[in-house]
Amino acid sequence: DADVTQTPRNRITKTGKRIMLECSQTKGHDRMYWYRQDPGLGLRLIYYSFDVKDINKGEISDGYSVSRQAQAKFSLSLESAIPNQTALYFCATAGTQETQYFGPGTRLLVL
Amino acid sequence: DAKTTQPTSMDCAEGRAANLPCNHSTISGNEYVYWYRQIHSQGPQYIIHGLKNNETNEMASLIITEDRKSSTLILPHATLRDTAVYYCIVSVRNSGGYQKVTFGTGTKLQVIP
C-alpha cells in the first residue's frame, strides 16, 4: 500500500465552487506539505504543517486553505475555485530528516 | 533566487551511465544536496542525498566535488524507466524549522533505446 495517498486523483469543477483535496499518510511523519505544479514549471509550496497545531503559508497560499485533522491527514481546500487554479497538486510528508515523500497527485481542472 | 542550476535536458543511451550535473556554488556548510526525480506527472521520488562524501544506494551514486560547489548524479545503467525530470536541491537537514525547498525545473533525462 502507498505511504502517501491523495483523493481524488482527478477532479473537474466549475468556477466558484468550493472543493477539498485530501491527503493521508502512513509514514508517521509530523511534517506535511501541499504543492502545486503547472505545466513546464517546478513545484510551488502552498501550505505546510509541522504538527496538528501548526499551519504555515507557503509561496502561493492566496485562494487556498488547509486543515490538519490528525497527524496522518492534511486537507487542501479551494474556497472559490478559479480557472488559474487548474494544476497538478501534490501532497508530501517528511520526518525530521527533511527527505520528502510525495503522493501520486491530484489533477484539477477548473472550468 | 535559485540555489541550483541544471541543464534543461539530456539524452542517454539505454544501458549506458547517465551523468546528471548540478551546480550549487552558493551552498552553505550545513546544506545537503538532495536529488529527486519525477516520472511523467507522478509524485516526485527521493533518490539520494549527501553532504560532502560520495554516496551510493540501490538507485544511484552521488558525487560531490571537494569544494561542494557542484555534484553529479550517476545512474549506472540507465533504462527506459529512468526517463524522468531530475531535480537537484540543497537543503539543511534536521533544521527544526521549515527550510524553503525549491524544486526548480530540473533536467529532463530522455533514455533512448
Backbone of each chain as ProteinMPNN parsed JSONL, in Angstrom:
{"seq_chain_A": "DADVTQTPRNRITKTGKRIMLECSQTKGHDRMYWYRQDPGLGLRLIYYSFDVKDINKGEISDGYSVSRQAQAKFSLSLESAIPNQTALYFCATAGTQETQYFGPGTRLLVL", "coords_chain_A": {"N_chain_A": [[0.834, -1.194, 0.0], [0.404, 2.289, -0.681], [2.409, 4.819, 0.838], [1.738, 7.496, 1.006], [-1.249, 8.871, 0.236], [-3.61, 10.32, -2.016], [-6.729, 11.881, -2.5], [-9.398, 13.268, -4.453], [-8.038, 11.566, -7.398], [-8.351, 12.725, -9.802], [-10.146, 15.639, -10.763], [-12.846, 17.563, -11.848], [-14.16, 20.739, -11.827], [-16.313, 23.621, -11.399], [-15.981, 27.153, -11.929], [-15.999, 29.097, -8.989], [-16.911, 27.145, -7.274], [-16.482, 25.364, -4.173], [-13.925, 23.223, -3.238], [-12.376, 20.246, -1.94], [-9.269, 18.759, -1.405], [-7.778, 15.766, -0.427], [-5.333, 14.31, 1.755], [-3.56, 11.565, 2.957], [-1.345, 9.836, 5.161], [0.839, 7.144, 5.997], [3.273, 7.049, 7.121], [3.939, 8.038, 9.53], [4.945, 10.554, 9.864], [5.513, 13.882, 11.046], [5.566, 16.219, 9.554], [3.869, 17.816, 6.919], [2.969, 18.702, 3.565], [1.624, 20.825, 0.995], [1.753, 21.137, -2.477], [1.671, 22.808, -5.663], [1.772, 22.144, -9.165], [2.463, 23.48, -12.256], [2.202, 23.173, -15.826], [5.37, 22.555, -17.234], [6.653, 23.871, -15.226], [8.276, 24.066, -12.008], [7.707, 22.71, -8.693], [5.563, 24.437, -6.509], [5.178, 25.713, -3.273], [2.293, 25.57, -1.276], [0.982, 25.372, 1.302], [2.206, 24.386, 4.549], [2.708, 22.1, 7.285], [3.808, 21.407, 10.516], [2.962, 20.014, 12.7], [-0.095, 18.851, 14.243], [-1.139, 21.168, 15.35], [0.016, 23.178, 13.991], [0.186, 25.363, 11.323], [1.247, 26.721, 8.287], [1.765, 29.317, 5.907], [2.742, 28.979, 2.498], [4.502, 29.728, -0.527], [2.42, 30.466, -2.267], [-0.278, 30.903, -1.142], [-2.695, 32.27, -1.343], [-6.15, 32.102, -1.903], [-6.392, 29.521, -1.144], [-6.932, 27.149, 1.521], [-6.138, 25.202, 4.443], [-6.43, 22.185, 6.398], [-5.43, 20.434, 9.218], [-6.27, 17.574, 10.232], [-5.482, 15.435, 11.706], [-2.47, 13.728, 12.718], [-1.946, 12.169, 10.526], [-3.431, 13.213, 8.435], [-4.066, 15.707, 6.025], [-5.662, 18.314, 4.611], [-6.497, 20.124, 1.68], [-8.163, 23.026, 0.693], [-9.958, 24.682, -1.853], [-11.299, 27.675, -1.801], [-13.016, 29.195, -3.424], [-13.096, 28.18, -6.394], [-11.064, 28.999, -9.226], [-10.268, 29.386, -12.73], [-7.425, 29.646, -13.076], [-6.404, 28.084, -11.115], [-6.264, 25.607, -12.019], [-4.334, 22.808, -12.144], [-1.704, 20.482, -11.229], [-1.743, 18.878, -8.198], [0.196, 18.177, -5.373], [0.701, 16.303, -2.443], [2.931, 16.029, 0.3], [5.085, 14.374, 2.66], [7.302, 14.57, 5.485], [9.874, 13.498, 7.64], [11.924, 14.347, 10.491], [14.259, 14.432, 9.153], [14.093, 15.756, 6.781], [13.877, 14.644, 4.179], [11.565, 14.334, 1.612], [8.458, 12.739, 0.938], [6.305, 11.953, -1.579], [2.836, 12.098, -2.585], [0.67, 10.598, -5.12], [-0.508, 12.6, -6.574], [-3.064, 14.999, -7.516], [-5.054, 15.742, -10.173], [-6.415, 18.674, -11.165], [-9.03, 20.36, -12.732], [-10.393, 23.407, -13.471], [-13.235, 24.78, -14.651]], "CA_chain_A": [[0.0, 0.0, 0.0], [1.162, 3.516, -0.776], [2.612, 5.502, 2.111], [1.056, 8.783, 0.92], [-2.357, 8.767, -0.711], [-4.356, 11.549, -2.279], [-8.036, 11.722, -3.13], [-9.462, 12.368, -5.591], [-6.892, 11.615, -8.291], [-8.747, 13.661, -10.841], [-11.36, 16.361, -10.391], [-13.273, 18.676, -12.693], [-15.107, 21.555, -11.103], [-16.659, 24.869, -12.064], [-15.58, 28.384, -11.271], [-16.814, 29.496, -7.852], [-17.186, 26.014, -6.383], [-15.508, 25.042, -3.135], [-13.57, 21.813, -3.297], [-11.371, 19.807, -0.975], [-8.363, 17.67, -1.776], [-7.382, 15.125, 0.819], [-4.055, 13.608, 1.782], [-3.342, 10.716, 4.125], [-0.027, 9.191, 5.149], [1.054, 6.076, 6.981], [4.694, 7.048, 7.444], [4.144, 8.522, 10.888], [5.661, 11.82, 9.821], [4.821, 15.062, 11.557], [5.544, 17.306, 8.581], [3.1, 17.587, 5.699], [3.073, 19.831, 2.646], [0.846, 20.859, -0.246], [2.392, 21.831, -3.588], [1.025, 22.729, -6.969], [2.694, 22.134, -10.296], [1.88, 23.891, -13.524], [2.969, 22.592, -16.936], [6.684, 23.123, -17.52], [7.199, 24.579, -14.075], [8.585, 23.232, -10.849], [6.707, 22.651, -7.633], [5.452, 25.626, -5.658], [4.601, 25.352, -1.983], [1.064, 26.29, -0.945], [0.921, 25.385, 2.761], [2.885, 23.281, 5.205], [2.315, 21.889, 8.676], [4.805, 20.617, 11.233], [2.199, 19.094, 13.533], [-1.531, 19.075, 14.163], [-1.49, 22.532, 15.759], [0.891, 24.099, 13.279], [-0.148, 25.589, 9.913], [2.041, 27.834, 7.782], [1.593, 29.637, 4.494], [3.888, 28.837, 1.617], [4.713, 30.801, -1.503], [1.238, 30.836, -3.045], [-1.412, 30.448, -0.33], [-3.928, 33.006, -1.621], [-7.184, 31.316, -2.564], [-6.354, 28.173, -0.588], [-6.871, 26.969, 2.964], [-5.82, 23.821, 4.782], [-6.846, 21.668, 7.701], [-4.667, 19.252, 9.644], [-7.258, 16.919, 11.098], [-4.763, 14.47, 12.535], [-1.092, 13.64, 12.243], [-1.897, 11.476, 9.251], [-4.344, 13.771, 7.431], [-3.847, 17.121, 5.727], [-6.571, 18.596, 3.508], [-6.367, 21.42, 0.998], [-9.438, 23.498, 0.145], [-10.027, 25.853, -2.711], [-12.505, 28.3, -1.255], [-13.858, 29.54, -4.57], [-12.168, 27.795, -7.461], [-10.952, 29.815, -10.426], [-9.558, 28.616, -13.759], [-5.953, 29.588, -12.975], [-6.034, 27.082, -10.126], [-6.091, 24.351, -12.747], [-2.94, 22.397, -11.936], [-1.457, 19.188, -10.59], [-1.492, 19.149, -6.779], [0.888, 17.102, -4.671], [0.898, 16.305, -1.004], [4.182, 15.378, 0.664], [5.37, 14.288, 4.086], [8.72, 14.479, 5.816], [10.262, 13.368, 9.042], [12.867, 15.394, 10.892], [15.422, 14.384, 8.281], [13.831, 16.624, 5.632], [13.556, 13.947, 2.937], [10.128, 14.408, 1.38], [7.812, 11.622, 0.25], [5.171, 12.561, -2.262], [1.705, 11.326, -3.041], [0.586, 10.434, -6.575], [-1.002, 13.816, -7.212], [-4.458, 15.201, -7.914], [-5.148, 16.615, -11.35], [-7.61, 19.5, -11.005], [-9.419, 21.227, -13.84], [-11.449, 24.351, -13.101], [-13.836, 25.307, -15.886]], "C_chain_A": [[0.875, 1.253, 0.0], [1.252, 4.178, 0.583], [1.858, 6.823, 2.167], [-0.023, 8.67, -0.156], [-3.081, 10.092, -0.828], [-5.687, 11.204, -2.933], [-8.668, 13.081, -3.341], [-8.186, 12.43, -6.427], [-7.136, 12.585, -9.432], [-10.046, 14.341, -10.436], [-11.61, 17.471, -11.393], [-14.316, 19.444, -11.908], [-15.365, 22.849, -11.872], [-16.192, 26.062, -11.25], [-16.552, 28.733, -10.153], [-17.118, 28.38, -6.874], [-16.083, 25.863, -5.343], [-15.203, 23.556, -3.211], [-12.477, 21.506, -2.293], [-10.572, 18.658, -1.565], [-7.817, 17.084, -0.485], [-6.071, 14.36, 0.67], [-3.966, 12.818, 3.078], [-1.982, 10.058, 4.014], [0.086, 8.175, 6.282], [2.514, 6.012, 7.417], [4.96, 7.54, 8.86], [4.898, 9.841, 10.96], [4.825, 12.952, 10.414], [4.631, 16.136, 10.485], [4.755, 16.911, 7.347], [3.049, 18.868, 4.89], [2.047, 19.685, 1.52], [1.587, 21.711, -1.261], [1.432, 21.852, -4.778], [2.091, 22.787, -8.05], [1.928, 22.499, -11.543], [2.764, 23.385, -14.653], [4.288, 23.313, -17.176], [7.327, 23.85, -16.365], [7.522, 23.591, -12.963], [7.453, 23.242, -9.852], [6.722, 23.941, -6.82], [4.666, 25.271, -4.407], [3.392, 26.216, -1.678], [0.959, 26.478, 0.574], [1.78, 24.242, 3.286], [2.516, 23.263, 6.682], [3.35, 21.004, 9.353], [4.178, 19.716, 12.286], [0.748, 19.529, 13.514], [-1.898, 20.524, 14.478], [-0.715, 23.601, 14.996], [0.515, 24.169, 11.799], [0.623, 26.814, 9.455], [1.778, 28.056, 6.299], [2.899, 29.413, 3.738], [3.979, 30.012, 0.665], [3.427, 31.341, -2.106], [-0.034, 30.41, -2.338], [-2.725, 31.147, -0.646], [-4.915, 32.136, -2.406], [-7.277, 29.886, -2.071], [-6.453, 28.225, 0.931], [-6.596, 25.497, 3.225], [-6.364, 23.472, 6.155], [-5.999, 20.442, 8.008], [-5.515, 18.538, 10.695], [-6.615, 15.956, 12.087], [-3.341, 14.431, 12.003], [-1.048, 13.094, 10.816], [-2.696, 12.148, 8.136], [-4.158, 15.275, 7.291], [-4.666, 17.44, 4.474], [-6.335, 20.001, 2.963], [-7.716, 21.799, 0.418], [-9.212, 24.688, -0.765], [-11.354, 26.513, -2.387], [-13.502, 28.667, -2.343], [-12.998, 29.346, -5.811], [-12.229, 28.748, -8.656], [-10.1, 29.069, -11.442], [-8.042, 28.579, -13.599], [-5.477, 28.734, -11.805], [-6.018, 25.676, -10.745], [-4.617, 23.968, -12.695], [-2.91, 20.966, -11.426], [-1.054, 19.485, -9.146], [-0.864, 17.923, -6.117], [0.911, 17.363, -3.176], [2.23, 15.599, -0.733], [4.301, 15.326, 2.18], [6.868, 14.235, 4.293], [8.875, 14.262, 7.307], [11.261, 14.467, 9.376], [14.08, 15.446, 9.972], [15.22, 15.093, 6.962], [13.553, 15.91, 4.317], [12.041, 13.901, 2.765], [9.637, 13.222, 0.553], [6.485, 12.125, -0.29], [4.059, 11.567, -2.549], [1.661, 11.307, -4.558], [0.046, 11.655, -7.304], [-2.493, 13.804, -7.466], [-4.457, 16.172, -9.079], [-6.474, 17.35, -11.281], [-7.817, 20.384, -12.224], [-10.574, 22.096, -13.385], [-11.97, 25.007, -14.38], [-14.445, 26.695, -15.671]], "O_chain_A": [[1.948, 1.274, 0.603], [0.318, 4.121, 1.382], [1.39, 7.233, 3.229], [0.276, 8.404, -1.32], [-3.156, 10.875, 0.119], [-5.758, 10.342, -3.81], [-8.503, 13.97, -2.506], [-7.334, 13.282, -6.174], [-6.2, 13.191, -9.955], [-10.931, 13.72, -9.847], [-10.702, 18.225, -11.744], [-15.257, 18.852, -11.38], [-14.708, 23.127, -12.875], [-16.031, 25.979, -10.033], [-17.768, 28.677, -10.333], [-17.543, 28.647, -5.75], [-14.921, 26.184, -5.589], [-16.113, 22.729, -3.244], [-11.747, 22.395, -1.853], [-11.121, 17.72, -2.141], [-7.442, 17.813, 0.433], [-5.751, 13.838, -0.398], [-4.259, 13.333, 4.157], [-1.516, 9.755, 2.916], [-0.49, 8.334, 7.358], [2.941, 5.025, 8.017], [6.092, 7.464, 9.338], [5.431, 10.198, 12.011], [3.6, 12.972, 10.296], [3.646, 16.875, 10.51], [4.937, 15.825, 6.796], [3.08, 19.971, 5.437], [1.658, 18.578, 1.148], [1.998, 22.836, -0.976], [0.517, 21.035, -4.882], [3.153, 23.387, -7.882], [0.888, 21.916, -11.853], [3.963, 23.187, -14.453], [4.319, 24.537, -17.307], [8.425, 24.389, -16.501], [7.092, 22.438, -12.984], [6.361, 23.73, -10.142], [7.786, 24.463, -6.489], [3.627, 24.614, -4.472], [3.445, 27.439, -1.801], [0.861, 27.603, 1.064], [2.049, 23.267, 2.584], [2.074, 24.263, 7.248], [3.725, 19.962, 8.815], [4.804, 18.748, 12.72], [0.402, 20.491, 12.827], [-2.867, 21.049, 13.93], [-0.786, 24.786, 15.324], [0.525, 23.153, 11.104], [0.654, 27.829, 10.15], [1.594, 27.108, 5.536], [3.994, 29.626, 4.26], [3.591, 31.134, 0.991], [3.336, 32.527, -2.424], [-0.803, 29.623, -2.89], [-3.782, 30.657, -0.25], [-4.57, 31.526, -3.418], [-8.132, 29.122, -2.519], [-6.1, 29.228, 1.551], [-6.791, 24.65, 2.352], [-6.707, 24.342, 6.956], [-5.864, 19.536, 7.186], [-5.475, 18.863, 11.882], [-7.15, 15.702, 13.166], [-3.038, 15.025, 10.968], [-0.219, 13.507, 10.006], [-2.642, 11.694, 6.993], [-4.099, 16.014, 8.274], [-4.396, 16.9, 3.401], [-6.014, 20.931, 3.703], [-8.347, 20.997, -0.269], [-8.398, 25.57, -0.492], [-12.415, 25.958, -2.673], [-14.706, 28.463, -2.182], [-12.264, 30.246, -6.22], [-13.295, 29.231, -9.038], [-9.296, 28.214, -11.069], [-7.42, 27.576, -13.951], [-4.279, 28.668, -11.532], [-5.782, 24.686, -10.052], [-3.757, 24.721, -13.15], [-3.945, 20.332, -11.222], [-0.127, 20.257, -8.904], [-1.329, 16.795, -6.281], [1.113, 18.488, -2.718], [2.605, 14.677, -1.457], [3.697, 16.128, 2.892], [7.617, 13.894, 3.377], [8.106, 14.778, 8.118], [11.418, 15.418, 8.609], [14.846, 16.409, 10.013], [16.095, 15.038, 6.098], [13.026, 16.54, 3.4], [11.322, 13.478, 3.67], [10.293, 12.77, -0.384], [5.654, 12.652, 0.449], [4.293, 10.372, -2.73], [2.502, 11.919, -5.216], [0.136, 11.732, -8.529], [-3.108, 12.748, -7.611], [-3.93, 17.28, -8.985], [-7.536, 16.73, -11.332], [-6.9, 21.064, -12.683], [-11.613, 21.588, -12.961], [-11.236, 25.695, -15.089], [-14.991, 27.281, -16.606]]}, "seq_chain_B": "DAKTTQPTSMDCAEGRAANLPCNHSTISGNEYVYWYRQIHSQGPQYIIHGLKNNETNEMASLIITEDRKSSTLILPHATLRDTAVYYCIVSVRNSGGYQKVTFGTGTKLQVIP", "coords_chain_B": {"N_chain_B": [[15.846, 33.478, -5.399], [17.376, 30.984, -7.446], [18.927, 28.167, -5.985], [20.282, 26.19, -7.175], [21.605, 25.121, -10.358], [20.787, 23.483, -13.334], [21.206, 21.53, -16.335], [18.776, 21.897, -18.945], [17.871, 19.691, -20.401], [18.779, 16.281, -21.22], [20.139, 13.528, -23.062], [20.435, 9.959, -22.994], [21.874, 6.849, -23.817], [20.248, 3.735, -23.656], [21.249, 1.465, -21.155], [23.698, 2.61, -20.822], [25.728, 4.706, -18.667], [24.145, 7.374, -17.006], [24.91, 10.666, -16.472], [24.199, 13.245, -14.497], [24.567, 16.618, -14.114], [24.92, 19.182, -11.581], [24.988, 22.471, -10.442], [25.806, 24.205, -7.538], [26.83, 26.655, -6.359], [26.602, 28.436, -4.254], [26.21, 27.05, -1.95], [25.696, 26.366, 1.488], [27.633, 25.539, 4.451], [26.202, 23.744, 6.04], [24.298, 22.661, 4.447], [22.694, 20.089, 2.666], [22.911, 18.127, -0.33], [20.287, 17.118, -2.297], [18.666, 14.741, -4.369], [15.907, 14.293, -6.454], [13.439, 12.639, -8.487], [10.985, 12.903, -11.113], [8.643, 11.11, -12.64], [6.892, 11.43, -15.456], [4.605, 13.231, -14.528], [3.955, 11.918, -12.198], [4.155, 11.697, -8.582], [7.01, 13.346, -7.223], [10.018, 11.518, -6.567], [12.186, 10.533, -4.057], [15.703, 10.192, -4.404], [18.5, 10.232, -3.551], [20.842, 11.579, -1.169], [23.435, 13.816, 0.027], [26.227, 15.132, 1.915], [29.072, 15.85, 1.909], [30.663, 13.713, 1.325], [30.979, 11.141, -1.17], [28.135, 9.28, -2.187], [26.266, 6.247, -2.358], [23.514, 4.319, -3.373], [20.892, 1.879, -3.893], [19.731, 2.916, -6.114], [21.269, 4.963, -7.296], [24.352, 6.867, -7.676], [26.022, 9.488, -5.969], [28.125, 12.084, -6.608], [30.055, 14.457, -5.121], [31.781, 17.453, -5.49], [34.993, 18.429, -4.152], [35.028, 21.066, -3.219], [32.386, 21.412, -2.89], [30.745, 22.803, -4.609], [29.512, 21.799, -6.78], [27.781, 18.924, -8.105], [27.255, 15.502, -9.175], [24.841, 13.34, -10.315], [24.696, 9.928, -10.766], [23.363, 7.476, -12.758], [23.92, 4.246, -13.056], [23.376, 2.276, -15.053], [21.391, 3.108, -17.283], [17.894, 2.761, -17.829], [14.891, 2.528, -19.828], [12.883, 3.162, -18.101], [14.0, 5.045, -16.503], [13.656, 7.467, -17.662], [12.795, 10.703, -17.02], [12.15, 13.727, -15.107], [14.747, 15.212, -13.402], [15.543, 16.489, -10.292], [17.7, 18.645, -8.597], [18.502, 19.641, -5.392], [19.196, 21.83, -2.682], [19.385, 21.736, 0.831], [18.995, 22.331, 4.317], [19.454, 19.902, 6.874], [17.692, 18.272, 9.542], [16.655, 20.635, 10.566], [14.861, 21.712, 12.376], [13.047, 23.578, 11.791], [11.139, 25.106, 9.106], [12.704, 24.739, 6.019], [13.104, 26.405, 3.097], [12.433, 24.723, 0.182], [13.355, 24.558, -3.021], [12.26, 23.357, -5.979], [12.661, 23.97, -8.647], [13.081, 23.675, -12.237], [14.46, 21.46, -13.067], [16.253, 18.709, -14.737], [15.411, 17.263, -17.736], [15.658, 14.015, -18.427], [16.11, 11.917, -21.102], [15.988, 8.648, -21.908], [17.291, 6.719, -24.405], [16.376, 4.129, -26.625]], "CA_chain_B": [[16.897, 33.091, -6.347], [17.606, 29.549, -7.465], [20.149, 27.748, -5.33], [20.94, 25.211, -8.037], [21.392, 25.216, -11.794], [20.9, 22.196, -14.011], [20.842, 21.62, -17.758], [17.348, 21.708, -19.163], [17.583, 18.342, -20.88], [19.898, 15.421, -21.588], [19.815, 12.211, -23.587], [21.361, 8.901, -22.61], [21.548, 5.573, -24.448], [19.862, 2.671, -22.727], [22.353, 0.61, -20.741], [24.87, 3.405, -20.503], [25.604, 5.522, -17.465], [23.63, 8.736, -17.147], [25.577, 11.561, -15.533], [23.43, 14.482, -14.45], [25.305, 17.599, -13.317], [24.191, 20.227, -10.853], [25.827, 23.485, -9.817], [25.253, 24.834, -6.316], [28.029, 27.387, -5.953], [26.383, 29.209, -3.02], [25.79, 26.115, -0.91], [26.234, 26.63, 2.82], [28.32, 24.394, 5.036], [25.281, 22.792, 6.664], [23.278, 22.257, 3.472], [22.87, 18.846, 1.96], [22.444, 18.044, -1.711], [19.283, 16.081, -2.489], [18.175, 14.509, -5.721], [14.597, 13.661, -6.632], [13.033, 12.568, -9.881], [9.55, 12.884, -11.333], [8.334, 10.365, -13.849], [5.661, 11.759, -16.154], [3.498, 13.769, -13.725], [3.779, 11.227, -10.929], [4.771, 12.413, -7.485], [8.472, 13.243, -7.172], [10.544, 10.385, -5.809], [13.52, 10.753, -3.486], [16.724, 9.289, -4.917], [19.715, 10.149, -2.761], [21.317, 12.853, -0.665], [24.789, 13.769, 0.573], [26.763, 16.372, 2.457], [30.354, 16.109, 1.254], [31.212, 12.457, 0.834], [30.216, 10.49, -2.222], [27.137, 8.363, -1.655], [25.705, 5.277, -3.305], [22.454, 3.427, -2.904], [20.464, 0.937, -4.918], [19.236, 3.629, -7.285], [22.193, 5.874, -7.951], [25.51, 7.366, -6.937], [26.127, 10.942, -5.91], [29.493, 12.54, -6.497], [30.093, 15.863, -4.748], [33.15, 17.948, -5.604], [35.61, 18.722, -2.86], [34.596, 22.389, -2.778], [30.928, 21.265, -2.732], [30.02, 23.742, -5.454], [28.768, 21.079, -7.807], [27.636, 17.487, -7.873], [26.777, 14.724, -10.311], [24.062, 12.139, -10.046], [25.028, 8.902, -11.743], [22.557, 6.267, -12.893], [24.987, 3.46, -13.691], [22.917, 1.558, -16.247], [20.076, 3.719, -17.491], [16.854, 2.022, -18.532], [13.823, 3.396, -20.326], [12.091, 3.6, -16.935], [14.663, 6.178, -15.857], [13.245, 8.703, -18.321], [12.113, 11.48, -15.988], [12.768, 15.006, -14.767], [15.583, 15.043, -12.213], [15.684, 17.744, -9.55], [18.784, 18.782, -7.637], [18.017, 20.578, -4.377], [20.023, 21.939, -1.479], [18.542, 21.989, 1.99], [19.534, 21.962, 5.621], [18.842, 18.706, 7.435], [17.476, 18.426, 10.976], [16.649, 22.074, 10.754], [13.989, 22.139, 13.46], [12.095, 24.547, 11.25], [10.976, 24.907, 7.681], [13.716, 25.225, 5.102], [12.499, 26.502, 1.776], [12.972, 23.77, -0.778], [12.97, 24.997, -4.36], [12.461, 22.263, -6.927], [13.068, 24.461, -9.955], [12.548, 22.964, -13.405], [15.166, 20.204, -13.199], [16.792, 18.219, -16.006], [14.624, 16.186, -18.325], [16.502, 12.952, -18.966], [15.47, 11.015, -22.039], [16.783, 7.452, -22.184], [16.994, 6.338, -25.789], [16.621, 2.682, -26.839]], "C_chain_B": [[17.151, 31.599, -6.26], [18.913, 29.232, -6.772], [20.936, 26.787, -6.192], [20.673, 25.533, -9.496], [21.675, 23.872, -12.423], [20.628, 22.397, -15.498], [19.366, 21.3, -17.937], [17.027, 20.279, -19.573], [18.874, 17.61, -21.238], [19.337, 14.142, -22.184], [20.856, 11.209, -23.108], [20.915, 7.614, -23.295], [21.23, 4.536, -23.38], [21.049, 1.772, -22.433], [23.627, 1.355, -20.405], [24.643, 4.169, -19.208], [25.066, 6.906, -17.815], [24.267, 9.588, -16.062], [24.876, 12.913, -15.568], [24.138, 15.488, -13.544], [24.386, 18.605, -12.628], [25.213, 21.194, -10.254], [25.108, 24.107, -8.643], [26.372, 25.626, -5.661], [27.851, 28.177, -4.662], [25.96, 28.327, -1.859], [26.462, 26.45, 0.42], [26.814, 25.351, 3.417], [27.39, 23.341, 5.62], [24.178, 22.341, 5.714], [23.68, 20.966, 2.773], [22.422, 19.003, 0.508], [21.484, 16.86, -1.801], [18.988, 15.948, -3.985], [16.826, 13.796, -5.641], [14.376, 13.491, -8.126], [11.513, 12.481, -9.967], [9.303, 12.236, -12.689], [6.944, 10.77, -14.319], [4.484, 12.104, -15.239], [3.148, 12.928, -12.502], [4.373, 12.085, -9.815], [6.279, 12.28, -7.515], [8.915, 12.144, -6.216], [11.944, 10.723, -5.329], [14.495, 9.736, -4.06], [17.862, 9.131, -3.927], [20.035, 11.52, -2.199], [22.73, 12.683, -0.135], [25.214, 15.136, 1.074], [28.089, 16.725, 1.783], [31.016, 14.836, 0.738], [30.355, 11.924, -0.309], [29.297, 9.456, -1.594], [26.639, 7.445, -2.761], [24.578, 4.53, -2.629], [22.0, 2.566, -4.072], [19.995, 1.638, -6.194], [20.324, 4.367, -8.037], [23.408, 6.131, -7.083], [25.513, 8.882, -7.024], [27.581, 11.302, -5.681], [29.472, 14.034, -6.229], [31.538, 16.328, -4.824], [33.683, 18.366, -4.245], [35.193, 20.092, -2.33], [33.075, 22.478, -2.603], [30.134, 22.208, -3.621], [29.283, 23.066, -6.6], [28.707, 19.599, -7.448], [27.139, 16.819, -9.141], [26.012, 13.513, -9.797], [24.365, 11.137, -11.153], [24.038, 7.748, -11.643], [23.418, 5.293, -13.686], [24.59, 2.735, -14.969], [21.491, 2.022, -16.548], [19.137, 2.792, -18.261], [15.783, 3.006, -18.989], [12.98, 3.939, -19.174], [12.74, 4.749, -16.181], [14.366, 7.5, -16.561], [12.356, 9.495, -17.37], [12.742, 12.868, -15.925], [13.486, 14.831, -13.44], [15.841, 16.404, -11.571], [16.846, 17.643, -8.557], [18.408, 19.902, -6.673], [19.044, 20.66, -3.27], [19.128, 22.334, -0.315], [19.285, 21.6, 3.254], [18.784, 20.734, 6.118], [18.735, 18.88, 8.945], [17.389, 19.885, 11.371], [15.84, 22.51, 11.964], [12.969, 23.16, 13.005], [12.022, 24.38, 9.755], [12.133, 25.518, 6.909], [13.092, 25.254, 3.719], [13.209, 25.577, 0.807], [12.463, 24.169, -2.145], [13.304, 23.896, -5.348], [12.927, 22.75, -8.292], [12.462, 23.637, -11.08], [13.328, 21.69, -13.716], [15.743, 19.93, -14.574], [15.9, 17.103, -16.523], [15.579, 15.207, -18.981], [15.668, 12.056, -19.866], [16.409, 9.845, -22.289], [16.33, 6.89, -23.523], [17.3, 4.864, -26.012], [17.827, 2.424, -27.73]], "O_chain_B": [[17.147, 31.011, -5.178], [19.901, 29.945, -6.947], [22.13, 26.587, -5.969], [19.655, 26.135, -9.838], [22.658, 23.206, -12.1], [19.908, 23.319, -15.883], [18.786, 20.528, -17.173], [16.021, 19.719, -19.139], [19.906, 18.221, -21.516], [18.224, 13.723, -21.868], [22.006, 11.563, -22.849], [19.722, 7.317, -23.349], [21.876, 4.483, -22.333], [21.77, 1.363, -23.343], [24.531, 0.803, -19.779], [23.519, 4.268, -18.716], [25.484, 7.522, -18.795], [24.176, 9.27, -14.876], [24.956, 13.636, -16.561], [24.294, 15.246, -12.348], [23.249, 18.837, -13.04], [26.187, 20.77, -9.633], [23.942, 24.49, -8.743], [26.808, 25.312, -4.554], [28.839, 28.553, -4.032], [25.403, 28.823, -0.879], [27.648, 26.775, 0.464], [26.532, 24.243, 2.961], [27.751, 22.166, 5.687], [23.219, 21.7, 6.145], [24.823, 20.779, 2.355], [21.651, 19.903, 0.175], [21.829, 15.739, -1.427], [19.056, 16.915, -4.744], [16.636, 12.846, -4.881], [15.051, 14.127, -8.936], [10.845, 12.046, -9.03], [9.705, 12.751, -13.733], [5.946, 10.485, -13.658], [3.495, 11.372, -15.18], [2.147, 13.196, -11.836], [5.025, 13.093, -10.089], [6.789, 11.198, -7.806], [8.274, 11.881, -5.199], [12.789, 11.15, -6.115], [14.164, 8.558, -4.192], [18.162, 8.015, -3.503], [19.541, 12.526, -2.708], [23.179, 11.566, 0.123], [24.638, 16.16, 0.706], [28.21, 17.779, 1.159], [31.833, 14.883, -0.182], [29.163, 12.218, -0.401], [29.641, 8.832, -0.591], [26.595, 7.817, -3.933], [24.675, 4.154, -1.46], [22.651, 2.53, -5.116], [19.88, 1.002, -7.242], [20.319, 4.402, -9.268], [23.494, 5.69, -5.936], [25.072, 9.474, -8.01], [28.193, 10.888, -4.696], [28.928, 14.799, -7.025], [32.428, 15.673, -4.282], [32.922, 18.623, -3.313], [35.024, 20.263, -1.123], [32.554, 23.52, -2.207], [28.939, 22.392, -3.392], [28.511, 23.711, -7.309], [29.465, 19.099, -6.616], [26.664, 17.481, -10.063], [26.496, 12.766, -8.947], [24.295, 11.467, -12.336], [23.891, 7.124, -10.592], [23.624, 5.497, -14.882], [25.409, 2.602, -15.879], [20.517, 1.403, -16.12], [19.539, 2.131, -19.218], [15.776, 4.169, -18.584], [12.43, 5.037, -19.259], [12.112, 5.362, -15.318], [14.792, 8.553, -16.087], [11.295, 9.023, -16.961], [13.733, 13.148, -16.599], [12.9, 14.356, -12.467], [16.297, 17.341, -12.226], [16.953, 16.686, -7.79], [18.035, 20.993, -7.103], [19.696, 19.665, -2.951], [18.227, 23.16, -0.459], [20.091, 20.67, 3.264], [17.606, 20.555, 5.809], [19.567, 19.544, 9.562], [17.966, 20.316, 12.37], [16.102, 23.573, 12.526], [12.107, 23.56, 13.788], [12.772, 23.587, 9.186], [12.495, 26.675, 7.123], [12.605, 24.235, 3.23], [14.426, 25.643, 0.636], [11.259, 24.121, -2.399], [14.468, 23.542, -5.537], [13.544, 21.98, -9.028], [11.442, 22.975, -10.89], [12.892, 20.906, -14.559], [15.731, 20.788, -15.456], [15.661, 16.116, -15.828], [16.232, 15.531, -19.973], [14.649, 11.508, -19.447], [17.504, 10.027, -22.822], [15.148, 6.623, -23.74], [18.371, 4.393, -25.629], [18.16, 1.27, -28.001]]}, "name": "protein", "num_of_chains": 2, "seq": "DADVTQTPRNRITKTGKRIMLECSQTKGHDRMYWYRQDPGLGLRLIYYSFDVKDINKGEISDGYSVSRQAQAKFSLSLESAIPNQTALYFCATAGTQETQYFGPGTRLLVLDAKTTQPTSMDCAEGRAANLPCNHSTISGNEYVYWYRQIHSQGPQYIIHGLKNNETNEMASLIITEDRKSSTLILPHATLRDTAVYYCIVSVRNSGGYQKVTFGTGTKLQVIP"}
